[in-house]
């Protein structure tokens, strides 16, 4: 998440430098993902006893000092805001649940700060370098999928900087083993030396699922690359690209899904995808 924040922050800064329009008219909402939390929470027969509790944390700072900029109209009604729409995990194994909740917290904050501390930071008028920051950000946790052995949770991040041409958004995903509370990596699911074959498979599936217009890897000698963010599903693996990662902002945040059948011999013996 920390690398994602840095990437989005740079893009927002560049957008702000190139815009003199009214920011209120240029904010773009991130696309909503399906929320299956309620559906899964009601499945009380799961051996792990996995359930979720929704919660919301929010803070704002409307006491912001402003200086008129030559190239930007300053919104004097601006408030810095930070909001978390979170999910707290409960399980029969309380120690594993606590471990998963700590992973969720660190994924959002990028450190060992608590969520309450992270939200409260927005009340400060300046960052550590003493430079004023005018921002509004939010984090929304959603269940992607779960089984008796794994949990996959997405965290959608939305960011808007005062004066930017539009908002920015991105997503990270936590894939967690429900028996240990440890994160699940691709190497835990796929055979050794999987990368070349997986990339070739994913490129074919990406083009069939998203079309072949406007993607940067189709221009010149630019290679096709897999994103770092992926989710485990009972039927396969979904990879998530961030805005600007594989195409222009208008292309959004495309995904590519690889089914268990697609993956075939690339899957190794594992408890999550069979």
Buried (B, 14 or more C-beta within 10 A) or exposed (E): BEEBBEBBBEBBEEBBEEBEEEBEEBEBEBEEBEBEBEEBBEEEEBEBBBBBEEEEBEBBBEEBEEEEEEEBEBBEEBEBBBBBBBBBBBBEBEEBBBBBBEBBBBBBBBEEBEBEEBBBBBEEEEEEEEEBBBBBBBBBBBBBBBBEBBBBBBBBBBBBBBBBBBBBBBBBBBBBBBEEBBEBEBEBBBBEEBEEBBEEBBBEBBBEEBEEEEBBBEEEEEEBBBBBBBBBBBEBBBBBBBBBBBBEBEBBBBBBBBEBEBBEEBBEEBBBBE
